[in-house]
Amino acid sequence: MTMWSTPTADPGPSPSPAARGNARRRETPSIPAGRAGAAARVRDHRGVQLERAVEDFAVYLSAERGFSEHTVRSYGSDLRDLVEFAHSRGIDGAGQLDLELFRDWLWRGSNAGLAKSTLARRSAAARALSGWLTRSGHAPTDSAARLRSPKSDRHLPRVLTRTQVEEIFADLAALAGTGDPAAARDLAVVEMLYASALRVSEVVGLDLGDIDAGRLTARVTGKGAKERVVPFGVPAQRALQQYLAVREAFVTRPTAALFLGARGGRLGTRAVYNLVAGLLATLPGTGPSGPHTLRHTAATHLLDGGADLRSVQEMLGHASLGTTQLYTHVSAERLKESYRMAHPRA
């Protein structure tokens, strides 16, 4: 790098080495030798604006880590709140973040009544940002490495009964039988959500080439851009065939997307949310009414039917077996409920 200097006036006679040493001691606080390098780096990194660092971090999560759009958006919202909190403390540089600031930020959120799950996500976002800042040379130390997440409350997910699932598919099949292309598409979408226990982002992300109709499998891209192959059943195969026969009605331009919206582009997650919410609104029971309910239901029905936990984990694309184990609790609760209702000595 070219270093530019500014001409100055003649400084006159140079001070003696002793005088220069005394001047330095008066101007600069004494820093232990082991900390001198770190202190210098902190001073250097104060110029890196937090806002810019957070923006670059979001690009890293999306482009290099393959995080979903939803996760990047959630982390971005959390970290923008962190930036505002840091500004209120007079901090605007990435190198000035420390563990105390992160803890105070989470404490403020807790006092504001944020759910434990939200606080846990904020803690994860802060640790991820801090680690990236250190690896990228924007901060001297990983100050959030010891930041702990509050244990989130584990609520059992809403699960539909087999009868309710059959009712949903009977209604959708009746509408698809009228020849309406949108109804045929909706049936195929819901079949894939339930048959393969897919996330809504995985369903709308399917391309034509991802479906192997002969082997009854689909190649999906899950969290972290990880691919896996999942099975689906004959009912889903029939629904896909019925939809593909009328898919041309949606096509306005060449596209590889499997499921298309009214304007010919890839079907959006919001449209699927609205579809499933409408289907579940008429069913008894409380809890979430989005597409994830069908994923929960499929996983629980698999375990009810005797599938082993590891196979269900692979099908769902869970990185941790602990996440899949939640459904064993659901199955146990359903078994207890059936016992209480059916056993004469319950």
BADREN-473022 format. One record per residue (C-alpha): residue number from 1; x, y, z. Coordinates in Angstrom, 3 decimals, decimal comma, m for minus. Layout:
// residues N
   k       c1       c2       c3
 NUM        X        Y        Z
...
This chain:
// residues 346
   k       c1       c2       c3
   1    0,000    0,000    0,000
   2    1,343    3,478   m0,896
   3    1,766    5,649    2,203
   4    1,135    9,355    1,602
   5    2,827   11,978    3,832
   6    2,092   15,647    4,359
   7    5,012   18,185    4,253
   8    5,568   19,798    7,618
   9    7,636   22,701    8,900
  10   11,196   22,149   10,091
  11   10,824   20,610   13,562
  12   14,115   22,032   14,712
  13   16,694   20,121   16,719
  14   15,779   16,529   17,542
  15   15,118   15,825   21,235
  16   17,439   13,458   23,048
  17   16,503    9,745   23,323
  18   15,750   10,246   27,014
  19   13,453   13,169   26,283
  20   11,651   11,194   23,609
  21   11,169    8,307   26,039
  22    9,761   10,603   28,703
  23    7,350   12,141   26,200
  24    6,089    8,731   25,117
  25    5,489    7,700   28,726
  26    3,489   10,873   29,351
  27    1,330   10,423   26,210
  28    0,690    6,658   26,180
  29   m0,560    4,538   29,096
  30    1,657    1,623   29,999
  31    0,490   m1,610   28,306
  32    1,843   m5,036   29,273
  33    3,901   m6,531   26,475
  34    1,565   m9,506   26,046
  35   m1,393   m7,214   25,422
  36    0,262   m4,656   23,194
  37   m0,608   m6,448   19,938
  38   m4,233   m7,002   20,938
  39   m4,636   m3,387   22,025
  40   m3,268   m2,189   18,704
  41   m5,683   m4,415   16,833
  42   m8,630   m3,083   18,867
  43   m7,663    0,476   17,939
  44   m7,408   m0,537   14,304
  45  m10,784   m2,278   14,238
  46  m12,773    0,545   15,820
  47  m13,009    2,056   12,342
  48  m14,968   m0,946   11,012
  49  m18,566    0,146   11,227
  50  m20,981   m2,311   12,814
  51  m23,627   m1,708   10,155
  52  m21,213   m2,610    7,363
  53  m19,967   m5,644    9,280
  54  m23,512   m6,940    9,765
  55  m24,297   m6,440    6,070
  56  m21,172   m8,357    5,031
  57  m21,997  m11,088    7,540
  58  m25,459  m11,519    5,989
  59  m23,856  m11,964    2,567
  60  m21,495  m14,559    4,061
  61  m24,385  m16,529    5,593
  62  m26,270  m16,609    2,307
  63  m23,465  m17,042   m0,219
  64  m20,932  m19,164    1,665
  65  m22,874  m20,959    4,391
  66  m26,001  m21,508    2,295
  67  m28,397  m20,381    5,029
  68  m32,036  m20,074    4,022
  69  m33,516  m16,680    3,204
  70  m35,696  m16,941    6,315
  71  m32,706  m17,580    8,611
  72  m30,658  m14,768    7,074
  73  m33,591  m12,389    7,465
  74  m34,119  m13,414   11,116
  75  m30,426  m13,068   11,974
  76  m30,319   m9,725   10,189
  77  m33,255   m8,402   12,222
  78  m31,663   m9,572   15,475
  79  m28,275   m8,071   14,659
  80  m29,729   m4,743   13,580
  81  m31,261   m4,545   17,037
  82  m27,820   m5,343   18,475
  83  m26,295   m2,512   16,433
  84  m28,868   m0,037   17,795
  85  m28,167   m1,242   21,332
  86  m24,424   m0,874   20,792
  87  m24,915    2,675   19,504
  88  m26,853    3,512   22,669
  89  m23,713    2,499   24,573
  90  m21,481    4,656   22,408
  91  m20,113    1,731   20,411
  92  m20,014    1,835   16,634
  93  m17,035   m0,337   15,719
  94  m16,932   m4,113   15,349
  95  m13,746   m4,365   17,398
  96  m15,430   m2,758   20,404
  97  m17,994   m5,516   20,960
  98  m17,395   m7,464   24,143
  99  m19,064  m10,190   26,194
 100  m20,606   m7,717   28,640
 101  m22,343   m5,867   25,821
 102  m23,772   m9,093   24,373
 103  m25,037  m10,163   27,802
 104  m26,616   m6,774   28,475
 105  m28,330   m6,907   25,081
 106  m29,871  m10,301   25,838
 107  m30,823   m9,141   29,325
 108  m32,687   m6,162   27,887
 109  m34,576   m8,490   25,546
 110  m35,473  m10,772   28,425
 111  m36,811   m7,849   30,467
 112  m38,822   m6,767   27,421
 113  m40,630  m10,103   27,497
 114  m39,032  m11,800   24,497
 115  m39,667  m15,531   24,288
 116  m36,854  m17,890   25,261
 117  m36,766  m19,200   21,708
 118  m36,197  m15,658   20,415
 119  m33,451  m15,047   22,972
 120  m31,828  m18,352   22,012
 121  m31,845  m17,318   18,340
 122  m30,380  m13,914   19,226
 123  m27,629  m15,601   21,197
 124  m26,862  m17,889   18,251
 125  m26,789  m14,901   15,887
 126  m24,404  m13,017   18,195
 127  m22,040  m15,996   18,517
 128  m22,043  m16,538   14,764
 129  m21,323  m12,852   14,104
 130  m18,568  m12,692   16,711
 131  m16,856  m15,790   15,336
 132  m17,022  m14,447   11,796
 133  m15,662  m11,040   12,846
 134  m12,657  m12,753   14,404
 135  m11,969  m15,070   11,471
 136  m12,329  m12,186    9,022
 137   m9,913   m9,983   10,917
 138  m12,553   m7,431   11,915
 139  m12,169   m8,109   15,650
 140   m9,217   m9,253   17,749
 141  m11,062  m11,839   19,862
 142  m14,237  m13,908   19,691
 143  m15,969  m12,039   22,497
 144  m19,278  m13,966   22,271
 145  m17,721  m17,446   22,350
 146  m18,793  m17,885   25,998
 147  m22,253  m16,387   25,490
 148  m24,853  m18,893   26,638
 149  m28,299  m19,415   25,189
 150  m31,323  m19,616   27,476
 151  m32,976  m22,991   27,308
 152  m36,079  m22,614   25,180
 153  m39,395  m24,053   26,261
 154  m40,075  m27,219   24,298
 155  m43,700  m27,225   23,225
 156  m45,058  m30,346   21,607
 157  m46,014  m29,542   18,012
 158  m49,523  m29,765   16,702
 159  m50,174  m33,126   15,088
 160  m53,205  m34,087   13,025
 161  m54,935  m37,427   13,364
 162  m54,941  m39,876   10,483
 163  m58,659  m39,231   10,015
 164  m58,071  m35,481    9,720
 165  m55,339  m36,048    7,138
 166  m57,645  m38,271    5,095
 167  m60,357  m35,610    5,216
 168  m57,953  m32,980    3,912
 169  m56,867  m35,126    0,986
 170  m60,436  m36,154    0,183
 171  m61,462  m32,488   m0,100
 172  m58,427  m31,601   m2,208
 173  m58,928  m34,594   m4,504
 174  m62,548  m33,633   m5,066
 175  m61,520  m30,134   m6,161
 176  m58,713  m31,467   m8,355
 177  m61,217  m33,795  m10,009
 178  m63,060  m30,796  m11,452
 179  m60,166  m30,161  m13,836
 180  m59,036  m26,928  m12,157
 181  m55,234  m26,665  m12,669
 182  m54,770  m24,738   m9,409
 183  m56,642  m27,427   m7,474
 184  m54,470  m30,147   m9,045
 185  m51,343  m28,202   m8,095
 186  m52,570  m27,672   m4,523
 187  m53,239  m31,377   m4,087
 188  m49,732  m32,243   m5,308
 189  m48,138  m29,632   m3,032
 190  m49,916  m30,879    0,088
 191  m49,187  m34,492   m0,848
 192  m45,459  m33,732   m0,994
 193  m45,548  m31,807    2,285
 194  m47,063  m34,794    4,060
 195  m45,760  m37,767    2,060
 196  m42,101  m36,719    2,331
 197  m42,329  m34,577    5,499
 198  m40,800  m31,630    3,641
 199  m40,295  m28,061    4,729
 200  m42,281  m25,515    2,748
 201  m39,045  m24,051    1,328
 202  m38,041  m27,511    0,123
 203  m41,361  m28,080   m1,635
 204  m41,414  m24,771   m3,502
 205  m37,716  m25,250   m4,335
 206  m38,333  m28,506   m6,225
 207  m37,465  m28,575   m9,930
 208  m38,865  m30,924  m12,551
 209  m35,622  m32,869  m12,631
 210  m35,732  m33,489   m8,884
 211  m38,609  m35,951   m9,176
 212  m37,861  m39,596   m9,953
 213  m41,330  m40,956  m10,690
 214  m40,026  m44,459  m11,293
 215  m38,276  m44,788   m7,944
 216  m40,814  m42,626   m6,090
 217  m38,122  m40,323   m4,740
 218  m37,420  m36,605   m4,744
 219  m34,099  m34,790   m4,420
 220  m34,525  m31,808   m2,095
 221  m32,225  m29,026   m0,936
 222  m32,589  m28,375    2,769
 223  m30,983  m26,097    5,320
 224  m27,393  m25,190    4,657
 225  m27,868  m26,114    0,978
 226  m27,611  m29,793    1,957
 227  m29,181  m32,207   m0,498
 228  m30,972  m35,407    0,424
 229  m33,226  m37,892   m1,342
 230  m36,614  m38,605    0,215
 231  m39,298  m41,130   m0,710
 232  m42,950  m40,469   m1,449
 233  m45,889  m42,798   m1,888
 234  m48,234  m43,812   m4,659
 235  m50,928  m41,234   m3,728
 236  m48,340  m38,472   m4,088
 237  m47,184  m39,978   m7,379
 238  m50,742  m39,886   m8,731
 239  m51,187  m36,293   m7,557
 240  m47,940  m35,261   m9,264
 241  m48,984  m36,939  m12,505
 242  m52,339  m35,191  m12,400
 243  m50,670  m31,825  m11,827
 244  m47,997  m32,306  m14,488
 245  m50,755  m32,998  m17,026
 246  m52,077  m29,443  m16,484
 247  m48,866  m27,638  m15,470
 248  m48,685  m26,032  m18,927
 249  m51,644  m23,863  m17,928
 250  m49,320  m21,918  m15,592
 251  m46,323  m21,620  m17,927
 252  m45,644  m18,116  m19,263
 253  m41,909  m18,568  m19,840
 254  m39,458  m21,470  m19,750
 255  m38,767  m22,582  m16,167
 256  m37,493  m25,680  m14,411
 257  m39,600  m25,042  m11,306
 258  m41,983  m27,879  m10,509
 259  m44,727  m25,908   m8,801
 260  m45,767  m22,669  m10,503
 261  m47,826  m19,726   m9,365
 262  m50,536  m17,832  m11,194
 263  m48,008  m15,612  m13,007
 264  m45,870  m18,466  m14,224
 265  m43,037  m18,091  m11,727
 266  m42,024  m20,467   m8,969
 267  m44,754  m20,912   m6,379
 268  m43,983  m18,852   m3,268
 269  m43,912  m19,958    0,351
 270  m46,600  m17,442    1,289
 271  m49,057  m19,018   m1,133
 272  m48,425  m22,445    0,426
 273  m48,846  m21,019    3,918
 274  m52,196  m19,559    2,952
 275  m53,264  m22,823    1,326
 276  m52,463  m24,984    4,355
 277  m53,826  m22,448    6,847
 278  m57,148  m22,523    5,008
 279  m57,228  m26,321    5,122
 280  m56,443  m26,506    8,830
 281  m58,741  m23,675    9,878
 282  m61,803  m25,915    9,761
 283  m60,228  m28,722   11,814
 284  m60,562  m28,944   15,598
 285  m57,461  m28,369   17,667
 286  m55,184  m25,518   18,567
 287  m51,632  m24,649   17,647
 288  m49,812  m23,583   14,493
 289  m51,717  m23,940   11,235
 290  m48,904  m23,635    8,691
 291  m47,180  m26,190    6,442
 292  m44,859  m27,279    9,253
 293  m47,850  m28,900   10,937
 294  m47,976  m31,402    8,071
 295  m44,251  m32,084    8,512
 296  m44,762  m32,657   12,244
 297  m47,713  m34,901   11,485
 298  m45,815  m36,977    8,945
 299  m42,875  m37,508   11,313
 300  m45,160  m38,545   14,152
 301  m47,151  m40,909   11,953
 302  m43,890  m42,518   10,786
 303  m42,847  m43,208   14,373
 304  m46,351  m44,405   15,235
 305  m46,036  m46,869   12,370
 306  m42,771  m48,302   13,646
 307  m40,118  m46,325   11,740
 308  m36,808  m46,077   13,595
 309  m35,646  m42,692   14,834
 310  m32,481  m42,571   12,729
 311  m34,413  m43,152    9,492
 312  m36,857  m40,384   10,389
 313  m33,927  m38,073   11,150
 314  m32,450  m38,696    7,703
 315  m35,799  m38,177    6,011
 316  m36,403  m34,889    7,826
 317  m32,856  m33,673    7,200
 318  m32,178  m32,947   10,873
 319  m28,522  m32,365   11,699
 320  m29,098  m33,477   15,284
 321  m30,897  m36,593   16,433
 322  m32,052  m34,606   19,457
 323  m34,276  m32,502   17,221
 324  m35,973  m35,614   15,855
 325  m36,423  m37,047   19,347
 326  m39,098  m34,432   19,977
 327  m41,442  m36,587   17,917
 328  m40,904  m39,573   20,192
 329  m42,454  m37,495   22,972
 330  m45,376  m36,693   20,698
 331  m45,889  m40,388   19,949
 332  m45,681  m41,223   23,644
 333  m48,279  m38,575   24,491
 334  m50,594  m39,872   21,780
 335  m50,175  m43,402   23,120
 336  m51,013  m42,250   26,639
 337  m54,093  m40,436   25,398
 338  m55,278  m43,509   23,488
 339  m54,666  m45,607   26,592
 340  m56,656  m43,266   28,813
 341  m59,554  m43,265   26,372
 342  m59,611  m46,973   25,543
 343  m58,302  m48,988   28,477
 344  m60,937  m49,954   31,065
 345  m58,488  m49,523   33,954
 346  m56,804  m46,360   32,738
